[in-house]
Amino acid sequence: MPSRADINPAEIKSLLPDIMIWSAVEPYVIRLVGDHIVRFVGANNTGKGATEGMPAEAAKGMRDVIEHVIAVKAPRFRFGKAYWLAEKSYRDFEACFLPLSADGEHVDMILGGLKFDTES
């Protein structure tokens, strides 16, 4: 697994608006949120728990994804409708969740890429 230090933001500048980083310790605090995600969600949730403010079903799904990535130390991919936001539940998204590890053994952060469809 790569570490956070292996990722140079200058090398992925065009991707930064669609990136999130979570800590790998419950409540899985959001450490970074890209501008496109902030615009879609309507808030910058940096510093909040990953599931804070989500409906129960969405919060369970988010915890399941994060805990799976931590347990198996491998990427996880998701796609579907943005059901966690009732007013945007018709919108499609694709996401990847990538484990990061400072020591190569234990997941300490998760790097996520989230892409939402363009509204028609």
PELIN-V248993 format. One record per backbone hydrogen bond with DSSP energy under -1.0 kcal/mol. NH is the residue of the N-H (numbers start at 1). CO is the residue of the C=O. If there is no record, write none. Layout:
nh = <NH | NH>
co = <CO | CO>
This chain:
nh = <6 | 7 | 11 | 12 | 15 | 16 | 18 | 19 | 20 | 21 | 22 | 23 | 24 | 28 | 30 | 31 | 32 | 34 | 36 | 37 | 38 | 39 | 40 | 41 | 42 | 47 | 48 | 50 | 52 | 54 | 59 | 60 | 61 | 62 | 63 | 64 | 65 | 66 | 67 | 68 | 69 | 70 | 71 | 72 | 73 | 76 | 78 | 80 | 82 | 83 | 85 | 88 | 89 | 91 | 93 | 94 | 95 | 96 | 97 | 98 | 100 | 101 | 108 | 109 | 110 | 111 | 112 | 113 | 114 | 115 | 117>
co = <3 | 4 | 8 | 9 | 12 | 12 | 15 | 16 | 112 | 32 | 110 | 29 | 108 | 25 | 48 | 21 | 21 | 19 | 17 | 17 | 34 | 35 | 36 | 37 | 38 | 30 | 45 | 27 | 49 | 51 | 55 | 56 | 57 | 58 | 59 | 60 | 61 | 62 | 63 | 64 | 65 | 66 | 67 | 68 | 69 | 97 | 95 | 93 | 91 | 81 | 82 | 85 | 86 | 88 | 80 | 115 | 78 | 113 | 76 | 111 | 109 | 2 | 100 | 100 | 22 | 98 | 20 | 96 | 18 | 94 | 92>
